[in-house]
Every structure is written in C-alpha cells, then in structure tokens.
Amino acid sequence: MAEKHFEYLMNPLAVVALMYCLSVNVTGFVHVGFQAYTLAYRLVTKKHVISPPWIRLSSFHMPSHPICL
C-alpha cells in the first residue's frame, strides 16, 4: 500500500494536479470566508467593508470546482 502512494508522488503530473487542487480549495475557502465576514460586518454596522464605487469592480464570480479528493 505504501509503495502505491510513493509511486503516485513520484509522478510529476500527479503532484501538479494535487497542488492545483489544493490551491483551488484554499482560494475557495478564503473567498467564502471573506464573503461571510463582509456579510456579518454589513449586518452589524450597516456599512460596507469595501466602499460602494469599488464594489462593482470587485464583484466577480469564482468558477465552481469540485473538491478534489
């Protein structure tokens, strides 16, 4: 069993795919965390975290990727 995992990590394409998957998941969690923070801040203080002229520039939609396991 351990030999199979070692062979998988020796494959450069598998390592690149693993790193890509990890970076997409980390980016998604950071984005969701920031959205939760801005929503909570808005509900408590009735102010925007980002000033309204910049909201249009920062409103983008991240593509949804499945969680890689």
C-alpha positions in Angstrom: 0.0 0.0 0.0 2.8 2.4 0.9 4.5 1.6 -2.4 1.5 2.7 -4.3 1.4 6.1 -2.6 5.1 6.6 -3.2 4.7 5.8 -6.9 1.9 8.3 -7.1 4.0 11.1 -5.6 6.9 10.3 -7.9 4.6 11.1 -10.9 5.2 14.8 -11.7 1.8 15.3 -13.3 0.1 13.9 -10.2 2.0 16.3 -7.9 1.0 19.2 -10.2 -2.7 18.1 -10.1 -2.5 17.7 -6.3 -1.1 21.2 -5.9 -3.6 22.7 -8.3 -6.4 21.0 -6.4 -5.1 22.2 -3.1 -4.7 25.8 -4.3 -8.2 25.9 -5.7 -9.7 24.7 -2.4 -7.7 27.2 -0.4 -8.7 30.0 -2.7 -12.3 29.0 -2.4 -12.3 28.8 1.4 -10.6 32.3 1.6 -13.2 33.7 -0.7 -16.1 32.2 1.2 -14.6 33.4 4.5 -14.3 36.9 3.2 -17.9 36.8 2.0 -19.1 35.7 5.4 -17.0 38.4 7.1 -18.4 41.1 4.8 -22.0 39.9 5.4 -21.6 39.9 9.2 -19.9 43.3 9.1 -22.7 44.7 7.0 -25.4 43.3 9.3 -23.8 44.6 12.4 -22.5 48.1 11.4 -24.8 48.8 8.4 -21.6 49.9 6.4 -19.8 48.2 3.6 -16.3 46.8 4.1 -15.4 48.0 0.6 -16.7 51.4 -0.4 -19.5 51.3 -3.0 -17.6 52.6 -6.0 -15.2 49.7 -5.7 -17.9 47.0 -5.1 -18.7 46.8 -8.8 -15.0 46.3 -9.6 -14.5 43.6 -7.0 -17.7 41.7 -7.7 -16.6 38.7 -9.6 -17.8 35.1 -9.6 -15.3 32.3 -9.0 -15.8 29.3 -11.1 -17.1 26.4 -9.1 -14.7 23.5 -8.9 -15.5 20.2 -7.3 -13.5 19.4 -4.2 -10.6 17.1 -5.2 -10.1 14.1 -3.0 
